[in-house]
C-alpha cells in the first residue's frame, strides 16, 4: 500500500512539472518547468516558462549582436561578453531597486513627520 501511494504521489508531481528545451546559441538546455494545476491554465505557458523563453530570446539576441561585433573572437570570448553584459544589467536593476526602496522609505518617513508636526 505504501508503494502505491508513493507511485501516485510521484505521478502527481510529474503531472505538475513538464520539460522544455531552451536553445542557447545551438546548445539545447533541458529544463523542468512547473505546470499550472488549474485545468484551464495548464495548456497555456506557465509564468516560469515565459521567464525562461524571454531569457532565451534575450540571450540569443545578445549572442548574435556580440558575435557580429566581435566576429574575429573565439566563441568562448563572445559568451563571456554576453555573460558580462547580463551581469551588468542585473547589477543596474538591483541598484535601481535599492534606490526605489530607499525613496519609498524616505517618503513614508516624510509623511510621518508631517503628521507629527500637524498634531
MDTraj code that builds the backbone (N, CA, C; nanometers):
import mdtraj as md
import numpy as np

residues = "UNK UNK UNK UNK UNK UNK UNK UNK UNK UNK UNK UNK UNK UNK UNK UNK UNK UNK UNK UNK UNK UNK UNK UNK UNK UNK UNK UNK UNK UNK UNK UNK UNK UNK UNK UNK UNK UNK UNK UNK UNK UNK UNK UNK UNK UNK UNK UNK UNK UNK UNK UNK UNK UNK UNK UNK UNK UNK UNK UNK UNK UNK UNK UNK UNK UNK UNK UNK UNK UNK UNK UNK UNK UNK UNK UNK UNK UNK UNK UNK UNK UNK UNK UNK UNK UNK UNK UNK UNK UNK UNK UNK UNK UNK UNK UNK UNK UNK UNK UNK UNK UNK UNK UNK UNK UNK UNK UNK UNK UNK UNK UNK UNK UNK UNK UNK UNK UNK UNK".split()
xyz = np.array([
    [0.0819, -0.1187, 0.0000],
    [0.0000, 0.0000, 0.0000],
    [0.0867, 0.1257, 0.0000],
    [0.1960, 0.1204, 0.0753],
    [0.2861, 0.2349, 0.0840],
    [0.3475, 0.2664, -0.0523],
    [0.3883, 0.1638, -0.1259],
    [0.4473, 0.1840, -0.2583],
    [0.3469, 0.2441, -0.3557],
    [0.2220, 0.2019, -0.3459],
    [0.1190, 0.2547, -0.4357],
    [0.0960, 0.4025, -0.4103],
    [0.0944, 0.4449, -0.2841],
    [0.0732, 0.5861, -0.2537],
    [0.1921, 0.6694, -0.2989],
    [0.3131, 0.6148, -0.2872],
    [0.4311, 0.6874, -0.3354],
    [0.4286, 0.6995, -0.4868],
    [0.3815, 0.5964, -0.5549],
    [0.3728, 0.5983, -0.7001],
    [0.2703, 0.7033, -0.7459],
    [0.1563, 0.7102, -0.6765],
    [0.0542, 0.8099, -0.7096],
    [0.1092, 0.9496, -0.6834],
    [0.1786, 0.9669, -0.5717],
    [0.2373, 1.0961, -0.5390],
    [0.3390, 1.1368, -0.6450],
    [0.4213, 1.0424, -0.6891],
    [0.5201, 1.0706, -0.7920],
    [0.4521, 1.1058, -0.9243],
    [0.3421, 1.0379, -0.9570],
    [0.2683, 1.0678, -1.0790],
    [0.2086, 1.2082, -1.0715],
    [0.1585, 1.2460, -0.9530],
    [0.1039, 1.3797, -0.9357],
    [0.2130, 1.4849, -0.9538],
    [0.3318, 1.4574, -0.9003],
    [0.4422, 1.5507, -0.9168],
    [0.4799, 1.5620, -1.0640],
    [0.4848, 1.4498, -1.1341],
    [0.5177, 1.4521, -1.2764],
    [0.4134, 1.5306, -1.3544],
    [0.2915, 1.5238, -1.3097],
    [0.1824, 1.5933, -1.3770],
    [0.1972, 1.7445, -1.3613],
    [0.2554, 1.7896, -1.2516],
    [0.2705, 1.9314, -1.2243],
    [0.3977, 1.9901, -1.2855],
    [0.4867, 1.9063, -1.3340],
    [0.6136, 1.9516, -1.3899],
    [0.6288, 1.8944, -1.5298],
    [0.6735, 1.9769, -1.6241],
    [0.6998, 1.9272, -1.7577],
    [0.8339, 1.9790, -1.8050],
    [0.8839, 1.9203, -1.9118],
    [1.0166, 1.9530, -1.9641],
    [1.0044, 2.0447, -2.0851],
    [1.0941, 2.1431, -2.0905],
    [1.1085, 2.2247, -2.2100],
    [1.2563, 2.2247, -2.2473],
    [1.2854, 2.2551, -2.3715],
    [1.4231, 2.2716, -2.4158],
    [1.4439, 2.4166, -2.4525],
    [1.5480, 2.4750, -2.3977],
    [1.5849, 2.6118, -2.4287],
    [1.7082, 2.6051, -2.5174],
    [1.7034, 2.6773, -2.6296],
    [1.8138, 2.6768, -2.7255],
    [1.9003, 2.7995, -2.7005],
    [2.0219, 2.7769, -2.6527],
    [2.1147, 2.8859, -2.6232],
    [2.2272, 2.8831, -2.7260],
    [2.2035, 2.9462, -2.8377],
    [2.3043, 2.9505, -2.9426],
    [2.3418, 2.8141, -2.9954],
    [2.2456, 2.7263, -3.0100],
    [2.2718, 2.5914, -3.0603],
    [2.2895, 2.4871, -2.9508],
    [2.3017, 2.5301, -2.8269],
    [2.3131, 2.4374, -2.7135],
    [2.1747, 2.4193, -2.6532],
    [2.1233, 2.2969, -2.6580],
    [1.9909, 2.2694, -2.6017],
    [2.0026, 2.2394, -2.4528],
    [1.9291, 2.3171, -2.3761],
    [1.9294, 2.3020, -2.2313],
    [1.7924, 2.2539, -2.1866],
    [1.7812, 2.1275, -2.1409],
    [1.6511, 2.0796, -2.0919],
    [1.6235, 2.1350, -1.9522],
    [1.5022, 2.1849, -1.9329],
    [1.4629, 2.2418, -1.8043],
    [1.3302, 2.1832, -1.7590],
    [1.3137, 2.1693, -1.6294],
    [1.1864, 2.1276, -1.5712],
    [1.1105, 2.2527, -1.5313],
    [0.9859, 2.2628, -1.5773],
    [0.9050, 2.3816, -1.5542],
    [0.7769, 2.3404, -1.4832],
    [0.7361, 2.4198, -1.3860],
    [0.6126, 2.3914, -1.3143],
    [0.4933, 2.4201, -1.4037],
    [0.3989, 2.3297, -1.4048],
    [0.2754, 2.3440, -1.4811],
    [0.1656, 2.3899, -1.3854],
    [0.0770, 2.4732, -1.4347],
    [-0.0342, 2.5200, -1.3539],
    [-0.1225, 2.4014, -1.3153],
    [-0.1733, 2.4028, -1.1944],
    [-0.2632, 2.2959, -1.1503],
    [-0.4060, 2.3237, -1.1943],
    [-0.4331, 2.4451, -1.2392],
    [-0.5652, 2.4824, -1.2883],
    [-0.5855, 2.4195, -1.4264],
    [-0.6936, 2.3467, -1.4454],
    [-0.7203, 2.2762, -1.5711],
    [-0.7183, 2.3691, -1.6920],
    [-0.7770, 2.4877, -1.6801],
    [-0.7849, 2.5798, -1.7936],
    [-0.6492, 2.6411, -1.8272],
    [-0.5666, 2.6644, -1.7272],
    [-0.4371, 2.7290, -1.7480],
    [-0.3255, 2.6311, -1.7841],
    [-0.3522, 2.5027, -1.7696],
    [-0.2468, 2.4041, -1.7889],
    [-0.1945, 2.4016, -1.9324],
    [-0.2784, 2.4342, -2.0302],
    [-0.2351, 2.4317, -2.1690],
    [-0.1603, 2.5592, -2.2085],
    [-0.1721, 2.6637, -2.1278],
    [-0.1014, 2.7880, -2.1539],
    [0.0421, 2.7765, -2.1026],
    [0.1275, 2.8660, -2.1510],
    [0.2622, 2.8712, -2.0967],
    [0.2546, 2.9180, -1.9519],
    [0.3300, 2.8513, -1.8661],
    [0.3314, 2.8913, -1.7260],
    [0.4162, 3.0178, -1.7108],
    [0.3957, 3.0930, -1.6023],
    [0.4794, 3.2115, -1.5799],
    [0.6286, 3.1776, -1.5782],
    [0.6619, 3.0634, -1.5212],
    [0.8020, 3.0211, -1.5165],
    [0.8550, 2.9941, -1.6576],
    [0.7737, 2.9293, -1.7412],
    [0.8160, 2.9026, -1.8784],
    [0.8331, 3.0327, -1.9554],
    [0.7435, 3.1287, -1.9342],
    [0.7545, 3.2575, -2.0016],
    [0.8860, 3.3271, -1.9672],
    [0.9272, 3.3177, -1.8404],
    [1.0546, 3.3770, -1.7983],
    [1.1699, 3.3100, -1.8720],
    [1.1679, 3.1766, -1.8784],
    [1.2752, 3.1045, -1.9473],
    [1.2781, 3.1382, -2.0961],
    [1.1625, 3.1501, -2.1580],
    [1.1563, 3.1818, -2.3015],
    [1.2055, 3.3241, -2.3286],
    [1.1689, 3.4184, -2.2406],
    [1.2172, 3.5557, -2.2555],
    [1.3689, 3.5617, -2.2390],
    [1.4188, 3.4890, -2.1403],
    [1.5632, 3.4856, -2.1160],
    [1.6356, 3.4230, -2.2350],
    [1.5761, 3.3192, -2.2930],
    [1.6341, 3.2542, -2.4113],
    [1.6453, 3.3547, -2.5262],
    [1.5400, 3.4308, -2.5514],
    [1.5411, 3.5304, -2.6598],
    [1.6446, 3.6389, -2.6325],
    [1.6501, 3.6871, -2.5079],
    [1.7468, 3.7902, -2.4725],
    [1.8891, 3.7396, -2.4918],
    [1.9162, 3.6203, -2.4405],
    [2.0500, 3.5622, -2.4528],
    [2.0898, 3.5485, -2.5992],
    [2.0009, 3.4915, -2.6795],
    [2.0333, 3.4696, -2.8204],
    [2.0503, 3.6005, -2.8965],
    [1.9708, 3.7025, -2.8631],
    [1.9874, 3.8316, -2.9313],
    [2.1215, 3.8951, -2.8937],
    [2.1614, 3.8854, -2.7669],
    [2.2923, 3.9374, -2.7250],
    [2.4060, 3.8574, -2.7878],
    [2.3867, 3.7281, -2.7994],
    [2.4889, 3.6428, -2.8610],
    [2.5082, 3.6808, -3.0079],
    [2.3991, 3.7005, -3.0800],
    [2.4072, 3.7389, -3.2214],
    [2.4733, 3.8769, -3.2347],
    [2.4290, 3.9723, -3.1508],
    [2.4844, 4.1082, -3.1563],
    [2.6346, 4.1071, -3.1309],
    [2.6767, 4.0372, -3.0258],
    [2.8189, 4.0332, -2.9916],
    [2.8992, 3.9496, -3.0907],
    [2.8389, 3.8465, -3.1473],
    [2.9084, 3.7655, -3.2483],
    [2.9379, 3.8486, -3.3722],
    [2.8454, 3.9358, -3.4094],
    [2.8669, 4.0244, -3.5255],
    [2.9735, 4.1298, -3.4928],
    [2.9642, 4.1860, -3.3732],
    [3.0583, 4.2918, -3.3352],
    [3.1999, 4.2384, -3.3138],
    [3.2113, 4.1170, -3.2652],
    [3.3416, 4.0580, -3.2343],
    [3.3608, 3.9275, -3.3114],
    [3.3334, 3.9321, -3.4417],
    [3.3371, 3.8105, -3.5237],
    [3.4754, 3.7474, -3.5301],
    [3.5800, 3.8237, -3.5015],
    [3.7157, 3.7697, -3.5056],
    [3.7523, 3.6971, -3.3755],
    [3.6699, 3.7101, -3.2745],
    [3.6978, 3.6487, -3.1434],
    [3.6453, 3.5061, -3.1366],
    [3.7093, 3.4211, -3.0542],
    [3.6568, 3.2855, -3.0338],
    [3.5200, 3.2909, -2.9646],
    [3.4393, 3.1881, -2.9855],
    [3.3046, 3.1812, -2.9288],
    [3.3078, 3.1944, -2.7765],
    [3.4074, 3.1348, -2.7129],
    [3.4162, 3.1407, -2.5661],
    [3.4258, 3.2855, -2.5177],
    [3.5017, 3.3679, -2.5896],
    [3.5154, 3.5079, -2.5502],
    [3.3846, 3.5843, -2.5736],
    [3.3167, 3.5527, -2.6809],
    [3.1879, 3.6173, -2.7083],
    [3.0882, 3.5806, -2.5987],
    [3.0889, 3.4553, -2.5565],
    [2.9992, 3.4130, -2.4486],
    [3.0319, 3.4845, -2.3178],
    [3.1588, 3.5071, -2.2929],
    [3.1979, 3.5818, -2.1728],
    [3.1464, 3.7259, -2.1796],
    [3.1510, 3.7852, -2.2987],
    [3.0982, 3.9206, -2.3156],
    [2.9477, 3.9245, -2.2900],
    [2.8776, 3.8240, -2.3405],
    [2.7329, 3.8155, -2.3176],
    [2.7048, 3.8013, -2.1684],
    [2.7772, 3.7132, -2.1025],
    [2.7578, 3.6924, -1.9589],
    [2.7850, 3.8210, -1.8814],
    [2.8900, 3.8923, -1.9204],
    [2.9220, 4.0176, -1.8519],
    [2.8134, 4.1225, -1.8755],
    [2.7647, 4.1313, -1.9982],
    [2.6585, 4.2276, -2.0292],
    [2.5331, 4.1988, -1.9461],
    [2.5000, 4.0713, -1.9304],
    [2.3850, 4.0342, -1.8480],
    [2.4102, 4.0642, -1.7009],
    [2.5337, 4.0410, -1.6538],
    [2.5676, 4.0702, -1.5142],
    [2.5570, 4.2196, -1.4866],
    [2.5998, 4.3037, -1.5817],
    [2.5886, 4.4485, -1.5661],
    [2.4416, 4.4888, -1.5576],
    [2.3580, 4.4306, -1.6443],
    [2.2148, 4.4630, -1.6435],
    [2.1508, 4.4239, -1.5104],
    [2.1862, 4.3081, -1.4576],
    [2.1313, 4.2628, -1.3288],
    [2.1763, 4.3562, -1.2170],
    [2.3027, 4.3957, -1.2194],
    [2.3554, 4.4853, -1.1165],
    [2.2847, 4.6199, -1.1198],
    [2.2629, 4.6731, -1.2401],
    [2.1904, 4.8001, -1.2518],
    [2.0489, 4.7866, -1.1983],
    [1.9842, 4.6747, -1.2284],
    [1.8482, 4.6518, -1.1811],
    [1.8443, 4.6436, -1.0287],
    [1.9407, 4.5733, -0.9701],
    [1.9466, 4.5635, -0.8240],
    [1.9676, 4.7003, -0.7613],
    [2.0558, 4.7806, -0.8207],
    [2.0813, 4.9150, -0.7681],
    [1.9569, 5.0020, -0.7778],
    [1.8839, 4.9923, -0.8884],
    [1.7637, 5.0736, -0.9037],
    [1.6563, 5.0297, -0.8059],
    [1.6476, 4.9010, -0.7768],
    [1.5510, 4.8534, -0.6765],
    [1.5875, 4.9076, -0.5397],
    [1.7171, 4.9068, -0.5065],
    [1.7611, 4.9602, -0.3784],
    [1.7228, 5.1076, -0.3657],
    [1.7409, 5.1840, -0.4741],
    [1.7069, 5.3257, -0.4725],
    [1.5576, 5.3467, -0.4531],
    [1.4761, 5.2642, -0.5196],
    [1.3319, 5.2816, -0.5067],
    [1.2842, 5.2445, -0.3668],
    [1.3436, 5.1450, -0.3067],
    [1.3081, 5.1077, -0.1691],
    [1.3430, 5.2222, -0.0743],
    [1.4613, 5.2788, -0.0943],
    [1.5043, 5.3906, -0.0107],
    [1.4131, 5.5114, -0.0311],
    [1.3784, 5.5400, -0.1562],
    [1.2902, 5.6530, -0.1855],
    [1.1533, 5.6334, -0.1212],
    [1.0996, 5.5134, -0.1278],
    [0.9702, 5.4847, -0.0642],
    [0.9780, 5.5030, 0.0863],
    [1.0875, 5.4583, 0.1444],
    [1.1037, 5.4716, 0.2899],
    [1.1139, 5.6185, 0.3294],
    [1.1872, 5.6968, 0.2499],
    [1.2004, 5.8407, 0.2780],
    [1.0641, 5.9084, 0.2700],
    [0.9846, 5.8738, 0.1690],
    [0.8500, 5.9318, 0.1566],
    [0.7629, 5.8951, 0.2762],
    [0.7734, 5.7721, 0.3229],
    [0.6944, 5.7301, 0.4385],
    [0.7366, 5.8067, 0.5633],
    [0.8672, 5.8221, 0.5821],
    [0.9159, 5.8981, 0.6972],
    [0.8746, 6.0451, 0.6885],
    [0.8783, 6.1006, 0.5668],
    [0.8354, 6.2384, 0.5457],
    [0.6893, 6.2561, 0.5859],
    [0.6067, 6.1606, 0.5459],
    [0.4639, 6.1663, 0.5795],
    [0.4436, 6.1552, 0.7314],
    [0.5198, 6.0684, 0.7955],
    [0.5103, 6.0562, 0.9408],
    [0.5488, 6.1872, 1.0085],
    [0.6562, 6.2516, 0.9595],
    [0.6991, 6.3800, 1.0180],
    [0.5903, 6.4864, 0.9999],
    [0.5302, 6.4919, 0.8828],
    [0.4229, 6.5875, 0.8579],
    [0.3072, 6.5635, 0.9527],
    [0.2715, 6.4384, 0.9740],
    [0.1626, 6.4044, 1.0660],
    [0.1957, 6.4467, 1.2089],
    [0.3218, 6.4238, 1.2500],
    [0.3625, 6.4625, 1.3849],
    [0.3613, 6.6145, 1.4023],
    [0.4032, 6.6869, 1.3010],
    [0.4041, 6.8336, 1.3075],
    [0.2632, 6.8889, 1.3188],
    [0.1701, 6.8266, 1.2463],
    [0.0318, 6.8736, 1.2477],
    [-0.0357, 6.8480, 1.3809],
    [0.0096, 6.7498, 1.4544],
    [-0.0511, 6.7180, 1.5848],
    [-0.0072, 6.8177, 1.6834],
])
top = md.Topology()
chain = top.add_chain()
for i, resn in enumerate(residues, 1):
    res = top.add_residue(resn, chain, resSeq=i)
    for name in ("N", "CA", "C"):
        top.add_atom(name, md.element.get_by_symbol(name[0]), res)
traj = md.Trajectory(xyz[None], top)
